[in-house]
Amino acid sequence: MDDGRQAKWWSRPATGRPGRDEPESRGGGEGDAPSVRPDSPAPTGGVAPADSPAPPAGQGPQEPAPSRPAGPPLHEPDVYSTPPYGGPGPWAPAPPVQRPTPAHGTPVPPQALPPQVAPLPPQPSPVTPQATPVPSSSSQWLQYDPWGAPGQPLTQVGPPAGTEPGSRKNRRGGAFAGMLLLALVASGIGGGVGAYVERTGGLTTVELPQASHDNGDRAPESVAGIAASALPSVVTLHVSGTAESGTGTGFVLDARGHILTNNHVVAPAGSSGDITVTFSSGETAAAELVGKDSGYDLAVVRVKGVSGLKPLPLGNSDNVRVGDPVVAIGAPFDLSNTVTSGIISAKQRPITAGGEKGDGSDISYVDALQTDAPINPGNSGGPLVDTQAHVIGINSAIRAADSGKGTERGGQSGSIGLGFAIPINQGKRVAEELINTGKATHPVIGVTLDMKFTGDGAKVGEKGPEDGPAVTKGGPAAKAGIRSGDVITEVQGQRVHSGEELIVKIRAHRPGDRLELLLTRGGEERSVTLTLGSASGT
């Protein structure tokens, strides 16, 4: 050590060093320094190589090192310029090389290393002290930079960059990743094309198979055939009066423009209201009232100035059997030309409808046909036809499940499969009377019934209207021997359970018809025969 300003490294002499002609073997690896003779003269002090690095910035010039004392050098000159802190001696392996860092701080990538040079053979003569050896450019010591930025990766001697096994693995990994990505993209495109082809059936324009156009003909007994035959004869009625309005259905009776419908359909018009008829073709015409009857719930209106009317043929309701298919046509909720189908569910179903006035004048008694063909408000007055498109009934009432009022004529409840139609045999007779006379006649037996009787059968009352006799003098019942208090239990062999049912059974016949009745008097049954009388309807 000198004055402490600059450290000097003095190599320690080693004993037993091999001779000049016997270079020391240090593992035989590349990069090992060759042996040097110990008696080689050392380089003169104070002479630095021309390419020595400048002192670090910010430090002053260093003082020159003191000259060595005269005398032989302690060891041979170090032609490899061993750094001050390399060790031990000139035979130590070269330290790792660091690259200098540029001023802006970005590390400079290591340059490709030149091919390594084999160790130098032993020198034939000592190097003169005056000649400063210039290190070969291939020497690994020139790669050392003591002023390099700390923390930078060290340059190691090895194969050129890109030739080490890891780079091959990286290239192989990159190629594999590229192939995998290409396979994924190809599979995605293929899947998309396959899905499109499966969904559309191909890459061409899609044309779906379809049946060819037919002529529209249907079997006459099919629902479509029945509807096609009956619809031109069915009309929709719009009625308006001073206090209320309504919608219903009717059908053409003859070429003169008479149309049959329900009494409760035209009732809102009163005596001065308007009635408009709309045909299935969409044409409309004004109509006038011809006649009506509340007891049968039937009415006839007539349109004028309309030609080409097609009457709907009438059938025979006595020929109907339970289970026969039927079609109902009408305008439920003002939906004109609506067709529904079903069957005859029952016959001779005694029903009463109406009674909104409270005095019984608007109650209708019908020995009805029951059907499950859907009938809704607006179907009233429309035809119930058979498979031959013949009218067998006039749709008039439905059973409303949510009203609690029994059978209704003009309620707003929907169909629950319990519809009732006036048999066309009764409708035909009443329609003819309304067209010919403007009024209908009711068949009567000439008795006043006790409507409060709760027993089985229809009981003849004790008093008649205005405290008159319950059995009309000279009437059909008086002539047959019926008395006050008798209970009628059968009409023409059909059981009667109430006064309403007796009225329904009587009105199912014409005036002048002969009927056989079974009655009970004082616990005894009696059979009587009478001829029905006639009374004017309202």
ROGUDREN-58650 format. One record per residue (C-alpha): y, z, x; residue in three letters. Coordinates in nm, 4 decimals, decimal comma. Layout:
N
((Y; Z; X); ALA)
...
//
This chain:
538
((0,0000; 0,0000; 0,0000); MET)
((0,3569; -0,0723; 0,1164); ASP)
((0,6691; 0,0723; -0,0334); ASP)
((0,5278; 0,0403; -0,3860); GLY)
((0,7281; -0,2622; -0,4907); ARG)
((0,4449; -0,5099; -0,4635); GLN)
((0,0764; -0,4429; -0,4415); ALA)
((-0,1302; -0,6159; -0,1788); LYS)
((-0,4974; -0,6701; -0,1915); TRP)
((-0,6941; -0,6387; 0,1253); TRP)
((-1,0483; -0,7533; 0,1057); SER)
((-1,3017; -0,5122; 0,2364); ARG)
((-1,5119; -0,6450; 0,5195); PRO)
((-1,8733; -0,6716; 0,4372); ALA)
((-2,1640; -0,6200; 0,6718); THR)
((-2,4780; -0,8165; 0,6865); GLY)
((-2,3016; -1,1333; 0,5707); ARG)
((-2,5094; -1,4494; 0,6072); PRO)
((-2,4326; -1,6923; 0,8800); GLY)
((-2,2450; -2,0212; 0,8500); ARG)
((-2,5570; -2,2259; 0,8342); ASP)
((-2,7087; -1,9964; 0,5694); GLU)
((-2,4961; -1,9969; 0,2624); PRO)
((-2,5406; -1,7035; 0,0385); GLU)
((-2,7233; -1,7684; -0,2834); SER)
((-2,5671; -1,5860; -0,5806); ARG)
((-2,7973; -1,6750; -0,8538); GLY)
((-2,7822; -2,0471; -0,7940); GLY)
((-2,5495; -2,1058; -1,0853); GLY)
((-2,2722; -2,3526; -1,0920); GLU)
((-1,9243; -2,2281; -1,0160); GLY)
((-2,0251; -1,9734; -0,7504); ASP)
((-1,7955; -1,9665; -0,4456); ALA)
((-1,9515; -2,0821; -0,1139); PRO)
((-1,9798; -1,8387; 0,1720); SER)
((-1,7125; -1,8381; 0,4446); VAL)
((-1,7452; -1,7359; 0,8004); ARG)
((-1,6061; -1,3885; 0,8653); PRO)
((-1,4384; -1,4959; 1,1853); ASP)
((-1,2284; -1,7634; 1,0226); SER)
((-0,8575; -1,7144; 1,0819); PRO)
((-0,6605; -1,5837; 0,7902); ALA)
((-0,3645; -1,7753; 0,6486); PRO)
((-0,0269; -1,6793; 0,7742); THR)
((0,1518; -1,4275; 0,5611); GLY)
((0,4446; -1,5141; 0,3454); GLY)
((0,3450; -1,8708; 0,2864); VAL)
((0,2782; -1,9372; -0,0811); ALA)
((0,1195; -2,2483; -0,2211); PRO)
((0,3566; -2,5146; -0,3423); ALA)
((0,2406; -2,4847; -0,6990); ASP)
((0,2660; -2,1060; -0,7167); SER)
((0,4021; -1,9952; -1,0535); PRO)
((0,7586; -1,8740; -1,0769); ALA)
((0,8254; -1,5071; -1,1353); PRO)
((0,8451; -1,4026; -1,5010); PRO)
((1,1729; -1,4455; -1,6796); ALA)
((1,4026; -1,1519; -1,6703); GLY)
((1,2811; -1,0250; -1,3314); GLN)
((1,4730; -1,0557; -1,0072); GLY)
((1,3449; -1,2264; -0,6970); PRO)
((1,0812; -1,0257; -0,5254); GLN)
((1,1236; -0,9115; -0,1678); GLU)
((0,9042; -1,0867; 0,0835); PRO)
((0,5981; -0,8971; 0,1851); ALA)
((0,6079; -0,7427; 0,5348); PRO)
((0,4335; -0,9411; 0,8001); SER)
((0,0936; -0,8358; 0,9090); ARG)
((0,0463; -0,6728; 1,2470); PRO)
((-0,0667; -0,9005; 1,5192); ALA)
((-0,4281; -0,9167; 1,5782); GLY)
((-0,7306; -1,0938; 1,4502); PRO)
((-0,7718; -1,1196; 1,0712); PRO)
((-1,0088; -0,8899; 0,9029); LEU)
((-1,1883; -1,1781; 0,7354); HIS)
((-1,1894; -1,5520; 0,7143); GLU)
((-0,9116; -1,7285; 0,5297); PRO)
((-0,9666; -1,7422; 0,1500); ASP)
((-0,9584; -2,1118; 0,0742); VAL)
((-1,0055; -2,0344; -0,2975); TYR)
((-0,6925; -1,8230; -0,3307); SER)
((-0,8637; -1,5212; -0,4734); THR)
((-0,6172; -1,3471; -0,7098); PRO)
((-0,4907; -1,0047; -0,6136); PRO)
((-0,6990; -0,8388; -0,8817); TYR)
((-1,0087; -1,0506; -0,8457); GLY)
((-1,3006; -0,8844; -0,6918); GLY)
((-1,4789; -0,8021; -0,5018); PRO)
((-1,3776; -1,0281; -0,2099); GLY)
((-1,3860; -1,4059; -0,1897); PRO)
((-1,7449; -1,4137; -0,3181); TRP)
((-1,6555; -1,2826; -0,6665); ALA)
((-1,7008; -1,5282; -0,9588); PRO)
((-1,3877; -1,6830; -1,0968); ALA)
((-1,2221; -1,4887; -1,3810); PRO)
((-1,1804; -1,6537; -1,7205); PRO)
((-0,8908; -1,8953; -1,7385); VAL)
((-0,6068; -1,8577; -1,9890); GLN)
((-0,3755; -2,1322; -2,0947); ARG)
((0,0005; -2,0749; -2,0926); PRO)
((0,1706; -2,0413; -2,4288); THR)
((0,4675; -2,2737; -2,5048); PRO)
((0,8070; -2,1237; -2,5734); ALA)
((0,7754; -2,1726; -2,9499); HIS)
((0,4585; -1,9670; -2,9609); GLY)
((0,2022; -2,2319; -3,0646); THR)
((-0,1133; -2,2126; -2,8521); PRO)
((-0,1922; -2,5313; -2,6613); VAL)
((-0,5503; -2,6455; -2,7226); PRO)
((-0,7641; -2,6384; -2,4143); PRO)
((-0,7944; -2,9675; -2,2297); GLN)
((-1,1256; -3,1200; -2,1628); ALA)
((-1,2592; -2,9760; -1,8421); LEU)
((-1,3453; -3,2128; -1,5584); PRO)
((-1,7004; -3,2299; -1,4431); PRO)
((-1,7932; -2,9337; -1,2323); GLN)
((-1,8083; -2,9776; -0,8595); VAL)
((-2,0994; -2,8627; -0,6570); ALA)
((-2,0363; -2,5881; -0,3982); PRO)
((-1,8824; -2,7034; -0,0729); LEU)
((-2,1036; -2,7119; 0,2343); PRO)
((-2,0211; -2,4750; 0,5235); PRO)
((-1,7088; -2,5711; 0,7143); GLN)
((-1,7686; -2,7033; 1,0665); PRO)
((-1,4661; -2,5275; 1,2061); SER)
((-1,2259; -2,2553; 1,1053); PRO)
((-0,9196; -2,3481; 0,9157); VAL)
((-0,6046; -2,3283; 1,1188); THR)
((-0,3670; -2,0539; 1,0080); PRO)
((-0,0788; -2,2975; 0,9811); GLN)
((-0,2453; -2,5225; 0,7315); ALA)
((-0,2253; -2,3896; 0,3839); THR)
((-0,5253; -2,5182; 0,1927); PRO)
((-0,4420; -2,7020; -0,1214); VAL)
((-0,6943; -2,6239; -0,3892); PRO)
((-0,8829; -2,9158; -0,5303); SER)
((-0,7852; -3,0209; -0,8778); SER)
((-1,1400; -2,9685; -0,9761); SER)
((-1,1391; -2,6065; -0,8689); SER)
((-1,1770; -2,3655; -1,1547); GLN)
((-0,9280; -2,1289; -0,9948); TRP)
((-0,6395; -2,3617; -1,0898); LEU)
((-0,7203; -2,2973; -1,4524); GLN)
((-0,6251; -1,9352; -1,4266); TYR)
((-0,2776; -1,8472; -1,5554); ASP)
((-0,1747; -1,4849; -1,4970); PRO)
((0,1363; -1,5361; -1,7144); TRP)
((-0,0482; -1,6750; -2,0128); GLY)
((0,0110; -1,5180; -2,3496); ALA)
((-0,2228; -1,2238; -2,4052); PRO)
((-0,4816; -1,2418; -2,6752); GLY)
((-0,5341; -1,6215; -2,6391); GLN)
((-0,8899; -1,7498; -2,6289); PRO)
((-1,0338; -1,7828; -2,2791); LEU)
((-1,1403; -2,1158; -2,1469); THR)
((-1,4978; -2,1104; -2,0351); GLN)
((-1,6738; -2,3481; -1,8107); VAL)
((-1,9213; -2,5495; -2,0028); GLY)
((-1,9863; -2,8909; -2,1488); PRO)
((-1,6893; -3,0977; -2,2694); PRO)
((-1,5368; -3,0128; -2,6049); ALA)
((-1,7365; -3,1532; -2,8930); GLY)
((-2,0594; -3,1776; -2,6903); THR)
((-2,1792; -2,8194; -2,7396); GLU)
((-2,4670; -2,7619; -2,9855); PRO)
((-2,2431; -2,5816; -3,2376); GLY)
((-2,0309; -2,8912; -3,2925); SER)
((-2,3383; -3,0889; -3,3778); ARG)
((-2,4355; -2,8248; -3,6259); LYS)
((-2,0856; -2,8367; -3,7734); ASN)
((-2,1038; -3,2135; -3,8048); ARG)
((-2,4435; -3,1824; -3,9637); ARG)
((-2,3135; -2,9179; -4,2035); GLY)
((-2,0132; -3,1332; -4,2940); GLY)
((-2,2369; -3,4323; -4,3563); ALA)
((-2,4657; -3,2224; -4,5739); PHE)
((-2,1704; -3,0866; -4,7731); ALA)
((-2,0392; -3,4401; -4,8213); GLY)
((-2,3772; -3,5629; -4,9424); MET)
((-2,4062; -3,2649; -5,1783); LEU)
((-2,0600; -3,3307; -5,3225); LEU)
((-2,1444; -3,6996; -5,3683); LEU)
((-2,4671; -3,6067; -5,5462); ALA)
((-2,2826; -3,3687; -5,7790); LEU)
((-2,0195; -3,6294; -5,8643); VAL)
((-2,2859; -3,8948; -5,9234); ALA)
((-2,4876; -3,6622; -6,1463); SER)
((-2,1756; -3,5715; -6,3461); GLY)
((-2,0876; -3,9366; -6,3988); ILE)
((-2,4459; -4,0169; -6,4908); GLY)
((-2,4612; -3,7281; -6,7363); GLY)
((-2,1367; -3,8353; -6,9005); GLY)
((-2,2568; -4,1928; -6,9369); VAL)
((-2,5906; -4,0727; -7,0744); GLY)
((-2,4224; -3,8472; -7,3293); ALA)
((-2,1954; -4,1297; -7,4405); TYR)
((-2,4877; -4,3685; -7,4756); VAL)
((-2,6880; -4,1097; -7,6710); GLU)
((-2,3959; -4,0351; -7,9030); ARG)
((-2,2899; -4,3924; -7,9667); THR)
((-2,6257; -4,5609; -7,9311); GLY)
((-2,5057; -4,7857; -7,6497); GLY)
((-2,2020; -4,9353; -7,4898); LEU)
((-2,1514; -5,1928; -7,7624); THR)
((-1,9745; -5,1629; -8,1004); THR)
((-2,1607; -4,9323; -8,3393); VAL)
((-2,2672; -5,0802; -8,6706); GLU)
((-2,4484; -4,8450; -8,9064); LEU)
((-2,7183; -4,9788; -9,1365); PRO)
((-2,6213; -5,0012; -9,5008); GLN)
((-2,7853; -5,1198; -9,8185); ALA)
((-2,6766; -5,4530; -9,9509); SER)
((-2,4509; -5,4803; -10,2534); HIS)
((-2,6346; -5,4855; -10,5867); ASP)
((-2,5283; -5,6181; -10,9216); ASN)
((-2,4739; -5,2693; -11,0669); GLY)
((-2,7400; -5,2960; -11,3336); ASP)
((-2,9183; -4,9770; -11,4303); ARG)
((-3,2009; -4,9035; -11,6670); ALA)
((-3,0588; -4,8558; -12,0209); PRO)
((-3,2333; -4,5182; -12,0585); GLU)
((-3,0976; -4,3807; -11,7284); SER)
((-2,7903; -4,1589; -11,7251); VAL)
((-2,5927; -4,4368; -11,5581); ALA)
((-2,7103; -4,6870; -11,8197); GLY)
((-2,6264; -4,4487; -12,1050); ILE)
((-2,2820; -4,3755; -11,9612); ALA)
((-2,2053; -4,7444; -11,9125); ALA)
((-2,2936; -4,8123; -12,2762); SER)
((-2,1147; -4,5125; -12,4314); ALA)
((-1,7977; -4,4703; -12,2239); LEU)
((-1,6008; -4,7599; -12,3807); PRO)
((-1,6293; -4,5835; -12,7192); SER)
((-1,5137; -4,2381; -12,5997); VAL)
((-1,1446; -4,1412; -12,6074); VAL)
((-0,9283; -3,8525; -12,4872); THR)
((-0,6876; -3,6884; -12,7313); LEU)
((-0,3579; -3,5223; -12,6352); HIS)
((-0,2156; -3,3162; -12,9171); VAL)
((0,1216; -3,1416; -12,9242); SER)
((0,2939; -2,9432; -13,1972); GLY)
((0,5901; -2,7155; -13,2415); THR)
((0,4144; -2,4097; -13,1015); ALA)
((0,1194; -2,5282; -12,8955); GLU)
((-0,0644; -2,8258; -12,7506); SER)
((-0,4171; -2,9142; -12,6523); GLY)
((-0,6590; -3,1689; -12,5147); THR)
((-0,9922; -3,2817; -12,6519); GLY)
((-1,2319; -3,5705; -12,6943); THR)
((-1,3354; -3,8061; -12,9729); GLY)
((-1,5363; -4,1226; -13,0257); PHE)
((-1,4862; -4,4423; -13,2242); VAL)
((-1,6581; -4,4582; -13,5629); LEU)
((-1,5701; -4,8109; -13,6731); ASP)
((-1,3668; -5,1188; -13,5884); ALA)
((-1,0815; -5,0059; -13,8162); ARG)
((-0,9831; -4,7390; -13,5670); GLY)
((-1,1349; -4,4215; -13,7148); HIS)
((-1,2136; -4,1580; -13,4549); ILE)
((-1,4194; -3,8423; -13,5114); LEU)
((-1,3304; -3,5160; -13,3327); THR)
((-1,3166; -3,1409; -13,3910); ASN)
((-1,0745; -2,9727; -13,6267); ASN)
((-0,9674; -2,7221; -13,3624); HIS)
((-0,8680; -3,0150; -13,1342); VAL)
((-0,6083; -3,1545; -13,3797); VAL)
((-0,5070; -2,8171; -13,5260); ALA)
((-0,2128; -2,7653; -13,2811); PRO)
((-0,0399; -3,0751; -13,4224); ALA)
((-0,0071; -2,9128; -13,7666); GLY)
((0,1497; -3,1373; -14,0260); SER)
((0,4199; -3,2907; -13,8037); SER)
((0,2808; -3,2937; -13,4514); GLY)
((0,1935; -3,5872; -13,2288); ASP)
((-0,1568; -3,7145; -13,1479); ILE)
((-0,2078; -3,9640; -12,8659); THR)
((-0,5383; -4,1383; -12,7958); VAL)
((-0,6287; -4,2629; -12,4466); THR)
((-0,9201; -4,5035; -12,4144); PHE)
((-1,1616; -4,5215; -12,1226); SER)
((-0,9762; -4,8293; -11,9946); SER)
((-0,6567; -4,6262; -11,9649); GLY)
((-0,4762; -4,7788; -12,2636); GLU)
((-0,3049; -4,5376; -12,5010); THR)
((-0,2168; -4,5500; -12,8685); ALA)
((-0,0633; -4,3156; -13,1236); ALA)
((-0,2936; -4,1730; -13,3896); ALA)
((-0,2503; -4,0174; -13,7343); GLU)
((-0,4567; -3,7514; -13,9039); LEU)
((-0,6858; -3,8783; -14,1811); VAL)
((-0,8544; -3,5521; -14,2848); GLY)
((-0,9965; -3,2274; -14,1499); LYS)
((-1,2208; -2,9391; -14,2524); ASP)
((-1,2174; -2,5985; -14,0862); SER)
((-1,5528; -2,4891; -14,2360); GLY)
((-1,7312; -2,7706; -14,0532); TYR)
((-1,4808; -2,7863; -13,7670); ASP)
((-1,4502; -3,1641; -13,8026); LEU)
((-1,1535; -3,4006; -13,8307); ALA)
((-1,0884; -3,7754; -13,8425); VAL)
((-0,7862; -3,9537; -13,6908); VAL)
((-0,7006; -4,3217; -13,6893); ARG)
((-0,5279; -4,5525; -13,4417); VAL)
((-0,3457; -4,8645; -13,5555); LYS)
((-0,2680; -5,1924; -13,3857); GLY)
((-0,5664; -5,1686; -13,1530); VAL)
((-0,8234; -5,4475; -13,1466); SER)
((-1,1590; -5,4866; -12,9766); GLY)
((-1,2742; -5,1336; -13,0531); LEU)
((-1,6408; -5,0661; -12,9909); LYS)
((-1,7945; -4,8162; -13,2362); PRO)
((-2,0502; -4,5741; -13,0952); LEU)
((-2,3775; -4,6011; -13,2889); PRO)
((-2,4968; -4,2880; -13,4703); LEU)
((-2,8456; -4,1486; -13,4358); GLY)
((-3,0513; -3,9140; -13,6516); ASN)
((-3,0387; -3,5479; -13,5559); SER)
((-3,3507; -3,4748; -13,7600); ASP)
((-3,5507; -3,6763; -13,5058); ASN)
((-3,4384; -3,4649; -13,2121); VAL)
((-3,6968; -3,2472; -13,0402); ARG)
((-3,6479; -2,9580; -12,8032); VAL)
((-3,6611; -3,0872; -12,4481); GLY)
((-3,5233; -3,4337; -12,5248); ASP)
((-3,2811; -3,5538; -12,2552); PRO)
((-2,9188; -3,5823; -12,3618); VAL)
((-2,5846; -3,6838; -12,2102); VAL)
((-2,2487; -3,5238; -12,2911); ALA)
((-1,9306; -3,7286; -12,2448); ILE)
((-1,5764; -3,5957; -12,2644); GLY)
((-1,2608; -3,4831; -12,0868); ALA)
((-1,3182; -3,1257; -11,9682); PRO)
((-0,9872; -2,9783; -11,8547); PHE)
((-0,8306; -3,3204; -11,9168); ASP)
((-1,0683; -3,4961; -11,6751); LEU)
((-1,1382; -3,8038; -11,8835); SER)
((-1,4630; -4,0044; -11,8727); ASN)
((-1,6659; -3,7096; -11,7451); THR)
((-2,0426; -3,7453; -11,7868); VAL)
((-2,2903; -3,4566; -11,7736); THR)
((-2,6588; -3,4505; -11,8601); SER)
((-2,9169; -3,2007; -11,9786); GLY)
((-3,1706; -3,1459; -12,2508); ILE)
((-3,1890; -3,0113; -12,6038); ILE)
((-3,2490; -2,6404; -12,5554); SER)
((-3,2934; -2,5430; -12,9220); ALA)
((-3,2418; -2,6669; -13,2767); LYS)
((-3,0991; -2,5103; -13,5928); GLN)
((-2,9147; -2,2477; -13,3926); ARG)
((-2,6889; -2,0694; -13,6464); PRO)
((-2,3486; -2,0113; -13,4925); ILE)
((-2,0051; -1,9210; -13,6174); THR)
((-1,6891; -2,0020; -13,4291); ALA)
((-1,3200; -1,9480; -13,4785); GLY)
((-1,1795; -1,6629; -13,6796); GLY)
((-0,8571; -1,6361; -13,4810); GLU)
((-0,6513; -1,6162; -13,8002); LYS)
((-0,8307; -1,3041; -13,9162); GLY)
((-0,8680; -1,4079; -14,2792); ASP)
((-1,1876; -1,6089; -14,2298); GLY)
((-1,0244; -1,9364; -14,3304); SER)
((-1,0758; -2,0900; -13,9867); ASP)
((-1,4350; -1,9797; -13,9321); ILE)
((-1,6835; -2,2624; -13,8945); SER)
((-2,0529; -2,2270; -13,9729); TYR)
((-2,2788; -2,4630; -13,7868); VAL)
((-2,6552; -2,5030; -13,7786); ASP)
((-2,6146; -2,6322; -13,4267); ALA)
((-2,8080; -2,8169; -13,1581); LEU)
((-2,8145; -2,6150; -12,8374); GLN)
((-2,7959; -2,7959; -12,5024); THR)
((-2,7723; -2,7050; -12,1373); ASP)
((-2,5641; -3,0133; -12,0565); ALA)
((-2,2433; -2,8699; -11,9081); PRO)
((-1,9720; -2,8483; -12,1765); ILE)
((-1,6269; -2,7097; -12,0961); ASN)
((-1,2937; -2,6800; -12,2742); PRO)
((-1,1817; -3,0372; -12,3317); GLY)
((-1,5330; -3,1597; -12,4155); ASN)
((-1,4775; -3,0533; -12,7768); SER)
((-1,5159; -3,3430; -13,0185); GLY)
((-1,7017; -3,5589; -12,7682); GLY)
((-2,0391; -3,7188; -12,8328); PRO)
((-2,3773; -3,5802; -12,7356); LEU)
((-2,5983; -3,8901; -12,7064); VAL)
((-2,9675; -3,9540; -12,6604); ASP)
((-3,1423; -4,1918; -12,4210); THR)
((-3,0516; -4,4861; -12,6435); GLN)
((-2,6805; -4,3976; -12,6247); ALA)
((-2,6845; -4,2978; -12,9936); HIS)
((-2,4790; -3,9998; -13,1081); VAL)
((-2,6938; -3,7058; -13,2145); ILE)
((-2,4266; -3,4348; -13,2101); GLY)
((-2,0564; -3,3484; -13,1739); ILE)
((-1,9880; -3,1037; -12,8912); ASN)
((-1,7973; -2,8136; -13,0463); SER)
((-1,8572; -2,4714; -12,8912); ALA)
((-1,9775; -2,2892; -12,5844); ILE)
((-2,1032; -1,9423; -12,5169); ARG)
((-1,8578; -1,7667; -12,2845); ALA)
((-2,0173; -1,4973; -12,0715); ALA)
((-1,6911; -1,3229; -11,9803); ASP)
((-1,5095; -1,3236; -12,3125); SER)
((-1,7155; -1,0723; -12,5073); GLY)
((-1,6296; -1,2613; -12,8242); LYS)
((-1,9501; -1,4556; -12,8676); GLY)
((-1,9253; -1,8276; -12,9333); THR)
((-1,5827; -1,9852; -12,8864); GLU)
((-1,4327; -2,3152; -12,9861); ARG)
((-1,1223; -2,3343; -12,7718); GLY)
((-1,1681; -2,0699; -12,5047); GLY)
((-1,0877; -2,1315; -12,1383); GLN)
((-1,4162; -2,0035; -11,9966); SER)
((-1,6415; -2,2444; -11,8128); GLY)
((-1,9907; -2,3586; -11,8987); SER)
((-2,2856; -2,1307; -11,8389); ILE)
((-2,5388; -2,3759; -11,9777); GLY)
((-2,5034; -2,2674; -12,3423); LEU)
((-2,3359; -2,5455; -12,5343); GLY)
((-2,3533; -2,6172; -12,9061); PHE)
((-2,3115; -2,9401; -13,0996); ALA)
((-2,2765; -3,0119; -13,4713); ILE)
((-2,5753; -3,2247; -13,5781); PRO)
((-2,4633; -3,5816; -13,6420); ILE)
((-2,6315; -3,5883; -13,9839); ASN)
((-2,3875; -3,3241; -14,0989); GLN)
((-2,1015; -3,4872; -13,9110); GLY)
((-2,1676; -3,8251; -14,0681); LYS)
((-2,1502; -3,6864; -14,4210); ARG)
((-1,8316; -3,4930; -14,3559); VAL)
((-1,6694; -3,7875; -14,1728); ALA)
((-1,7425; -4,0208; -14,4656); GLU)
((-1,5874; -3,7746; -14,7106); GLU)
((-1,2800; -3,7284; -14,4932); LEU)
((-1,2299; -4,1044; -14,4566); ILE)
((-1,2865; -4,1733; -14,8269); ASN)
((-1,1149; -3,8736; -14,9866); THR)
((-0,9336; -3,6887; -14,7092); GLY)
((-1,1389; -3,3764; -14,7876); LYS)
((-1,4932; -3,2553; -14,7440); ALA)
((-1,7139; -3,0754; -14,9927); THR)
((-1,9217; -2,7690; -14,9184); HIS)
((-2,2603; -2,6957; -15,0783); PRO)
((-2,2651; -2,3548; -15,2489); VAL)
((-2,5068; -2,1303; -15,4400); ILE)
((-2,2355; -1,9413; -15,6325); GLY)
((-2,2620; -1,5844; -15,4912); VAL)
((-2,0388; -1,3443; -15,2961); THR)
((-2,2196; -1,1877; -14,9993); LEU)
((-2,1803; -0,8375; -14,8595); ASP)
((-2,0834; -0,9215; -14,4995); MET)
((-2,1003; -0,5550; -14,3988); LYS)
((-2,4683; -0,5277; -14,4769); PHE)
((-2,6597; -0,4246; -14,1634); THR)
((-3,0142; -0,4727; -14,2870); GLY)
((-3,2349; -0,7746; -14,2393); ASP)
((-3,1353; -1,0609; -14,4642); GLY)
((-2,8261; -1,1637; -14,6678); ALA)
((-2,7344; -0,9202; -14,9440); LYS)
((-2,5544; -1,0294; -15,2610); VAL)
((-2,2444; -0,8111; -15,3043); GLY)
((-2,1543; -0,5842; -15,5941); GLU)
((-1,8177; -0,7483; -15,6632); LYS)
((-1,6625; -1,0885; -15,6095); GLY)
((-1,3050; -1,1969; -15,5317); PRO)
((-1,0367; -1,0138; -15,7263); GLU)
((-1,2971; -0,7683; -15,8537); ASP)
((-1,4843; -1,0454; -16,0322); GLY)
((-1,8626; -1,0652; -16,0575); PRO)
((-2,0535; -1,1222; -15,7298); ALA)
((-2,2654; -1,3910; -15,8985); VAL)
((-2,0579; -1,6771; -16,0380); THR)
((-2,1248; -1,7306; -16,4030); LYS)
((-2,2904; -2,0636; -16,4682); GLY)
((-2,3335; -2,1259; -16,1000); GLY)
((-2,6538; -2,2299; -15,9200); PRO)
((-2,7514; -1,8671; -15,8346); ALA)
((-2,6960; -1,7437; -16,1911); ALA)
((-2,9080; -2,0266; -16,3241); LYS)
((-3,1845; -1,9397; -16,0774); ALA)
((-3,1819; -1,5689; -16,1838); GLY)
((-3,0272; -1,4184; -15,8717); ILE)
((-2,8577; -1,0790; -15,9328); ARG)
((-2,6132; -0,8538; -15,7528); SER)
((-2,7868; -0,6448; -15,4848); GLY)
((-3,0644; -0,8977; -15,4182); ASP)
((-3,1432; -0,9588; -15,0492); VAL)
((-3,2195; -1,3234; -14,9604); ILE)
((-3,4609; -1,3398; -14,6619); THR)
((-3,5663; -1,7087; -14,6441); GLU)
((-3,4254; -2,0565; -14,7141); VAL)
((-3,6690; -2,3467; -14,7207); GLN)
((-3,9194; -2,1316; -14,5305); GLY)
((-3,6733; -2,0404; -14,2533); GLN)
((-3,6015; -1,6742; -14,1940); ARG)
((-3,2502; -1,5446; -14,2665); VAL)
((-3,1259; -1,2292; -14,0873); HIS)
((-2,7609; -1,2072; -14,1967); SER)
((-2,5007; -1,3391; -14,4364); GLY)
((-2,3633; -1,5790; -14,1706); GLU)
((-2,7060; -1,7304; -14,1240); GLU)
((-2,7405; -1,7889; -14,4988); LEU)
((-2,4090; -1,9770; -14,5082); ILE)
((-2,5122; -2,1861; -14,2086); VAL)
((-2,8421; -2,2768; -14,3721); LYS)
((-2,6767; -2,3696; -14,6998); ILE)
((-2,4080; -2,5861; -14,5355); ARG)
((-2,6717; -2,7750; -14,3409); ALA)
((-2,7537; -2,9454; -14,6739); HIS)
((-2,5648; -3,1679; -14,9126); ARG)
((-2,4419; -3,0688; -15,2576); PRO)
((-2,7136; -3,1449; -15,5125); GLY)
((-3,0021; -3,0649; -15,2771); ASP)
((-3,2763; -2,8413; -15,4234); ARG)
((-3,3576; -2,5326; -15,2177); LEU)
((-3,6321; -2,2721; -15,2392); GLU)
((-3,5181; -1,9165; -15,1653); LEU)
((-3,7204; -1,5967; -15,0994); LEU)
((-3,5506; -1,2719; -15,1947); LEU)
((-3,6275; -0,9009; -15,2244); THR)
((-3,5402; -0,6955; -15,5300); ARG)
((-3,6414; -0,3309; -15,5681); GLY)
((-3,8899; -0,3633; -15,2848); GLY)
((-4,0556; -0,6690; -15,4361); GLU)
((-4,0341; -1,0282; -15,3057); GLU)
((-3,9471; -1,3123; -15,5383); ARG)
((-3,9181; -1,6851; -15,4915); SER)
((-3,6523; -1,8862; -15,6730); VAL)
((-3,5452; -2,2521; -15,6720); THR)
((-3,1913; -2,3757; -15,7224); LEU)
((-2,9754; -2,6870; -15,6936); THR)
((-2,6755; -2,6631; -15,4638); LEU)
((-2,3330; -2,6892; -15,6131); GLY)
((-2,0151; -2,8263; -15,4554); SER)
((-1,6880; -2,6716; -15,3456); ALA)
((-1,3800; -2,8279; -15,1927); SER)
((-1,3220; -2,7500; -14,8270); GLY)
((-0,9948; -2,6657; -14,6496); THR)
//
